[in-house]
Amino acid sequence: MIECINITHSYGKRLIYKDLSFTVPKGKILGLLGKNGTGKTTTINILSGFLKPQSGECRIFGENILTMPPERRQRIGLLIENHVQYSFMTIREIERFYSRFYPAWNSKAYYELMSLLKVADGQKISKMSCGQRSQVALGLIMAQNPEVLILDDFSIGLDPGYRRLFVEYLREFVKKDNKTVFLTSHIIQDMERLIDECIIMDYGKILMQSSVSDVITKAKAMVGSRASEISNLEDAFIELTGKY
């Protein structure tokens, strides 16, 4: 469903990556992990078509994202920071506004998530917390009923209790209809509960793309006698990227 083929990009003299390639199969949830500055946001921008790489190509549904027509772009849901722009609207008003642009609109998905967050239909977005606003944005994306979701920092701003509820809801949503997801998060515990596979990116390259269990196994093999210290994806990520 998603293919990045030999992507090379830099900002001035600073190379972000060279010949970066990966795929996301249909129905899979893939998470991207990397230190700050390794190119996570650049990758999201390339996948969404907001940024043209210096070389290489990104395809979604087998088609170059840069030339994809609007009617096929409607099949892609994109979450980026500060996505909700109309903060003067209420929860209900913004749902009605967005629904006019998407023929396959599913209002149930939106209101189920709002109920989970315990926000009232008449609540103004301007009065909501950062975490609640990010979930309003994601609720609007889920209501679009897209086949592919590209989510940047999907659980930002939520407290631990709501994050767990949300991660469970999102996984059920995407698995029920066999949707394909590419996501990033600074909270690795959230990602671990959600993804099927992860890409671990270092500066200029991919260290590995594998299942969470395989990533943990590799990290344990690397540390040898300290293998008992590696119990989750965050531990494995720290070891594999050399961040002690």
LUMDOLO-37674 format. One record per residue (C-alpha): residue number from 1; residue in one letter; x negated, y, z. Coordinates in steps of 0.2 Angstrom, whole numbers, always signed. Last residue first. Example, Ala and Ser with C-alpha at 12.3 -4.5 7.8 and 13.67 -1.06 7.14 Angstrom:
@n:2, res:S, px:-68, py:-5, pz:+36;
@n:1, res:A, px:-62, py:-22, pz:+39;
//
This chain:
@n:244, res:Y, px:-113, py:+26, pz:+134;
@n:243, res:K, px:-108, py:+30, pz:+116;
@n:242, res:G, px:-117, py:+18, pz:+105;
@n:241, res:T, px:-103, py:+16, pz:+92;
@n:240, res:L, px:-100, py:-2, pz:+95;
@n:239, res:E, px:-102, py:-1, pz:+114;
@n:238, res:I, px:-89, py:+13, pz:+116;
@n:237, res:F, px:-77, py:+5, pz:+104;
@n:236, res:A, px:-78, py:-11, pz:+113;
@n:235, res:D, px:-74, py:-3, pz:+130;
@n:234, res:E, px:-59, py:+6, pz:+122;
@n:233, res:L, px:-53, py:-9, pz:+113;
@n:232, res:N, px:-51, py:-19, pz:+130;
@n:231, res:S, px:-60, py:-31, pz:+142;
@n:230, res:I, px:-79, py:-28, pz:+138;
@n:229, res:E, px:-88, py:-28, pz:+155;
@n:228, res:S, px:-87, py:-47, pz:+155;
@n:227, res:A, px:-99, py:-47, pz:+140;
@n:226, res:R, px:-113, py:-39, pz:+150;
@n:225, res:S, px:-124, py:-54, pz:+148;
@n:224, res:G, px:-123, py:-53, pz:+129;
@n:223, res:V, px:-120, py:-35, pz:+125;
@n:222, res:M, px:-118, py:-37, pz:+106;
@n:221, res:A, px:-108, py:-53, pz:+107;
@n:220, res:K, px:-95, py:-44, pz:+118;
@n:219, res:A, px:-94, py:-30, pz:+106;
@n:218, res:K, px:-90, py:-43, pz:+92;
@n:217, res:T, px:-77, py:-52, pz:+102;
@n:216, res:I, px:-68, py:-35, pz:+106;
@n:215, res:V, px:-68, py:-30, pz:+88;
@n:214, res:D, px:-61, py:-48, pz:+83;
@n:213, res:S, px:-47, py:-46, pz:+96;
@n:212, res:V, px:-42, py:-29, pz:+89;
@n:211, res:S, px:-41, py:-35, pz:+72;
@n:210, res:S, px:-54, py:-30, pz:+59;
@n:209, res:Q, px:-62, py:-16, pz:+49;
@n:208, res:M, px:-80, py:-13, pz:+54;
@n:207, res:L, px:-94, py:+0, pz:+55;
@n:206, res:I, px:-87, py:+11, pz:+42;
@n:205, res:K, px:-99, py:+24, pz:+36;
@n:204, res:G, px:-105, py:+42, pz:+36;
@n:203, res:Y, px:-105, py:+45, pz:+54;
@n:202, res:D, px:-97, py:+31, pz:+63;
@n:201, res:M, px:-80, py:+24, pz:+59;
@n:200, res:I, px:-71, py:+10, pz:+67;
@n:199, res:I, px:-56, py:+4, pz:+57;
@n:198, res:C, px:-43, py:-5, pz:+67;
@n:197, res:E, px:-31, py:-19, pz:+64;
@n:196, res:D, px:-13, py:-24, pz:+69;
@n:195, res:I, px:-10, py:-8, pz:+79;
@n:194, res:L, px:+2, py:-4, pz:+93;
@n:193, res:R, px:-4, py:-9, pz:+110;
@n:192, res:E, px:-22, py:-5, pz:+105;
@n:191, res:M, px:-17, py:+12, pz:+99;
@n:190, res:D, px:-10, py:+18, pz:+115;
@n:189, res:Q, px:-25, py:+12, pz:+125;
@n:188, res:I, px:-36, py:+22, pz:+112;
@n:187, res:I, px:-29, py:+39, pz:+117;
@n:186, res:H, px:-38, py:+50, pz:+104;
@n:185, res:S, px:-26, py:+44, pz:+91;
@n:184, res:T, px:-26, py:+40, pz:+73;
@n:183, res:L, px:-14, py:+32, pz:+62;
@n:182, res:F, px:-10, py:+22, pz:+45;
@n:181, res:V, px:+6, py:+14, pz:+45;
@n:180, res:T, px:+15, py:+2, pz:+33;
@n:179, res:K, px:+34, py:-2, pz:+35;
@n:178, res:N, px:+41, py:-20, pz:+37;
@n:177, res:D, px:+58, py:-14, pz:+41;
@n:176, res:K, px:+59, py:-21, pz:+59;
@n:175, res:K, px:+40, py:-20, pz:+61;
@n:174, res:V, px:+40, py:-1, pz:+59;
@n:173, res:F, px:+54, py:+3, pz:+71;
@n:172, res:E, px:+49, py:-10, pz:+84;
@n:171, res:R, px:+31, py:-3, pz:+84;
@n:170, res:L, px:+37, py:+15, pz:+86;
@n:169, res:Y, px:+49, py:+11, pz:+101;
@n:168, res:E, px:+35, py:+1, pz:+110;
@n:167, res:V, px:+23, py:+16, pz:+107;
@n:166, res:F, px:+36, py:+28, pz:+113;
@n:165, res:L, px:+40, py:+19, pz:+129;
@n:164, res:R, px:+22, py:+18, pz:+133;
@n:163, res:R, px:+18, py:+36, pz:+129;
@n:162, res:Y, px:+33, py:+41, pz:+140;
@n:161, res:G, px:+26, py:+33, pz:+155;
@n:160, res:P, px:+8, py:+39, pz:+152;
@n:159, res:D, px:+13, py:+58, pz:+149;
@n:158, res:L, px:+15, py:+64, pz:+132;
@n:157, res:G, px:+4, py:+78, pz:+124;
@n:156, res:I, px:-3, py:+69, pz:+109;
@n:155, res:S, px:+6, py:+52, pz:+105;
@n:154, res:F, px:+4, py:+52, pz:+86;
@n:153, res:D, px:-13, py:+59, pz:+85;
@n:152, res:D, px:-12, py:+60, pz:+66;
@n:151, res:L, px:+1, py:+49, pz:+59;
@n:150, res:I, px:+2, py:+43, pz:+41;
@n:149, res:L, px:+19, py:+33, pz:+38;
@n:148, res:V, px:+22, py:+22, pz:+23;
@n:147, res:E, px:+39, py:+16, pz:+17;
@n:146, res:P, px:+48, py:+32, pz:+23;
@n:145, res:N, px:+65, py:+32, pz:+32;
@n:144, res:Q, px:+66, py:+51, pz:+33;
@n:143, res:A, px:+73, py:+48, pz:+50;
@n:142, res:M, px:+56, py:+42, pz:+56;
@n:141, res:I, px:+48, py:+58, pz:+50;
@n:140, res:L, px:+61, py:+68, pz:+59;
@n:139, res:G, px:+58, py:+58, pz:+75;
@n:138, res:L, px:+39, py:+61, pz:+73;
@n:137, res:A, px:+41, py:+79, pz:+73;
@n:136, res:V, px:+53, py:+78, pz:+88;
@n:135, res:Q, px:+39, py:+68, pz:+96;
@n:134, res:S, px:+26, py:+81, pz:+93;
@n:133, res:R, px:+38, py:+94, pz:+101;
@n:132, res:Q, px:+40, py:+83, pz:+116;
@n:131, res:G, px:+22, py:+82, pz:+119;
@n:130, res:C, px:+19, py:+100, pz:+117;
@n:129, res:S, px:+33, py:+104, pz:+130;
@n:128, res:M, px:+50, py:+110, pz:+124;
@n:127, res:K, px:+58, py:+127, pz:+126;
@n:126, res:S, px:+53, py:+133, pz:+108;
@n:125, res:I, px:+62, py:+117, pz:+102;
@n:124, res:K, px:+78, py:+123, pz:+108;
@n:123, res:Q, px:+89, py:+110, pz:+118;
@n:122, res:G, px:+107, py:+108, pz:+111;
@n:121, res:D, px:+105, py:+90, pz:+107;
@n:120, res:A, px:+98, py:+86, pz:+125;
@n:119, res:V, px:+81, py:+79, pz:+128;
@n:118, res:K, px:+79, py:+63, pz:+138;
@n:117, res:L, px:+63, py:+57, pz:+128;
@n:116, res:L, px:+72, py:+40, pz:+124;
@n:115, res:S, px:+87, py:+49, pz:+119;
@n:114, res:M, px:+77, py:+60, pz:+107;
@n:113, res:L, px:+70, py:+44, pz:+100;
@n:112, res:E, px:+87, py:+36, pz:+97;
@n:111, res:Y, px:+93, py:+52, pz:+90;
@n:110, res:Y, px:+80, py:+52, pz:+76;
@n:109, res:A, px:+82, py:+34, pz:+71;
@n:108, res:K, px:+101, py:+36, pz:+71;
@n:107, res:S, px:+99, py:+51, pz:+59;
@n:106, res:N, px:+93, py:+39, pz:+45;
@n:105, res:W, px:+90, py:+50, pz:+29;
@n:104, res:A, px:+89, py:+40, pz:+13;
@n:103, res:P, px:+93, py:+55, pz:+2;
@n:102, res:Y, px:+80, py:+66, pz:+10;
@n:101, res:F, px:+81, py:+85, pz:+9;
@n:100, res:R, px:+97, py:+89, pz:+17;
@n:99, res:S, px:+93, py:+79, pz:+32;
@n:98, res:Y, px:+79, py:+91, pz:+37;
@n:97, res:F, px:+91, py:+105, pz:+41;
@n:96, res:R, px:+104, py:+94, pz:+51;
@n:95, res:E, px:+89, py:+87, pz:+61;
@n:94, res:I, px:+83, py:+104, pz:+65;
@n:93, res:E, px:+100, py:+110, pz:+71;
@n:92, res:R, px:+103, py:+95, pz:+82;
@n:91, res:I, px:+87, py:+97, pz:+92;
@n:90, res:T, px:+89, py:+116, pz:+93;
@n:89, res:M, px:+81, py:+129, pz:+81;
@n:88, res:F, px:+70, py:+143, pz:+85;
@n:87, res:S, px:+55, py:+131, pz:+84;
@n:86, res:Y, px:+56, py:+130, pz:+65;
@n:85, res:Q, px:+38, py:+125, pz:+61;
@n:84, res:V, px:+38, py:+107, pz:+68;
@n:83, res:H, px:+22, py:+100, pz:+60;
@n:82, res:N, px:+10, py:+108, pz:+73;
@n:81, res:E, px:-2, py:+94, pz:+72;
@n:80, res:I, px:+1, py:+82, pz:+57;
@n:79, res:L, px:+13, py:+68, pz:+55;
@n:78, res:L, px:+16, py:+62, pz:+37;
@n:77, res:G, px:+30, py:+51, pz:+31;
@n:76, res:I, px:+28, py:+44, pz:+13;
@n:75, res:R, px:+43, py:+38, pz:+2;
@n:74, res:Q, px:+47, py:+56, pz:-1;
@n:73, res:R, px:+30, py:+57, pz:-10;
@n:72, res:R, px:+38, py:+46, pz:-24;
@n:71, res:E, px:+51, py:+60, pz:-28;
@n:70, res:P, px:+38, py:+73, pz:-27;
@n:69, res:P, px:+27, py:+66, pz:-41;
@n:68, res:M, px:+10, py:+58, pz:-37;
@n:67, res:T, px:-4, py:+67, pz:-45;
@n:66, res:L, px:-16, py:+69, pz:-30;
@n:65, res:I, px:-10, py:+54, pz:-21;
@n:64, res:N, px:-16, py:+43, pz:-36;
@n:63, res:E, px:-4, py:+29, pz:-38;
@n:62, res:G, px:-4, py:+10, pz:-32;
@n:61, res:F, px:+9, py:+13, pz:-20;
@n:60, res:I, px:-3, py:+25, pz:-11;
@n:59, res:R, px:-20, py:+28, pz:-20;
@n:58, res:C, px:-35, py:+38, pz:-14;
@n:57, res:E, px:-49, py:+41, pz:-26;
@n:56, res:G, px:-67, py:+43, pz:-27;
@n:55, res:S, px:-78, py:+59, pz:-28;
@n:54, res:Q, px:-78, py:+76, pz:-21;
@n:53, res:P, px:-62, py:+72, pz:-11;
@n:52, res:K, px:-47, py:+82, pz:-15;
@n:51, res:L, px:-39, py:+88, pz:+2;
@n:50, res:F, px:-20, py:+91, pz:+5;
@n:49, res:G, px:-16, py:+74, pz:-4;
@n:48, res:S, px:-9, py:+66, pz:+12;
@n:47, res:L, px:-23, py:+52, pz:+11;
@n:46, res:I, px:-36, py:+66, pz:+9;
@n:45, res:N, px:-30, py:+76, pz:+24;
@n:44, res:I, px:-29, py:+60, pz:+35;
@n:43, res:T, px:-47, py:+56, pz:+30;
@n:42, res:T, px:-53, py:+73, pz:+34;
@n:41, res:T, px:-45, py:+72, pz:+51;
@n:40, res:K, px:-54, py:+56, pz:+55;
@n:39, res:G, px:-71, py:+62, pz:+47;
@n:38, res:T, px:-84, py:+57, pz:+60;
@n:37, res:G, px:-84, py:+74, pz:+68;
@n:36, res:N, px:-77, py:+68, pz:+85;
@n:35, res:K, px:-81, py:+50, pz:+87;
@n:34, res:G, px:-71, py:+37, pz:+77;
@n:33, res:L, px:-56, py:+26, pz:+77;
@n:32, res:L, px:-43, py:+24, pz:+63;
@n:31, res:G, px:-28, py:+13, pz:+67;
@n:30, res:L, px:-20, py:+1, pz:+54;
@n:29, res:I, px:-2, py:-5, pz:+56;
@n:28, res:K, px:+2, py:-18, pz:+43;
@n:27, res:G, px:+18, py:-21, pz:+33;
@n:26, res:K, px:+10, py:-19, pz:+16;
@n:25, res:P, px:-9, py:-20, pz:+17;
@n:24, res:V, px:-20, py:-5, pz:+21;
@n:23, res:T, px:-36, py:-4, pz:+11;
@n:22, res:F, px:-53, py:+3, pz:+14;
@n:21, res:S, px:-68, py:+12, pz:+5;
@n:20, res:L, px:-80, py:+26, pz:+9;
@n:19, res:D, px:-92, py:+29, pz:-5;
@n:18, res:K, px:-101, py:+42, pz:+5;
@n:17, res:Y, px:-95, py:+50, pz:+21;
@n:16, res:I, px:-94, py:+67, pz:+30;
@n:15, res:L, px:-110, py:+74, pz:+22;
@n:14, res:R, px:-115, py:+91, pz:+29;
@n:13, res:K, px:-123, py:+102, pz:+16;
@n:12, res:G, px:-107, py:+112, pz:+13;
@n:11, res:Y, px:-93, py:+102, pz:+19;
@n:10, res:S, px:-95, py:+84, pz:+12;
@n:9, res:H, px:-84, py:+71, pz:+4;
@n:8, res:T, px:-86, py:+54, pz:-4;
@n:7, res:I, px:-72, py:+42, pz:-6;
@n:6, res:N, px:-77, py:+25, pz:-15;
@n:5, res:I, px:-59, py:+19, pz:-16;
@n:4, res:C, px:-46, py:+22, pz:-3;
@n:3, res:E, px:-31, py:+11, pz:-5;
@n:2, res:I, px:-15, py:+12, pz:+4;
@n:1, res:M, px:+0, py:+0, pz:+0;
//
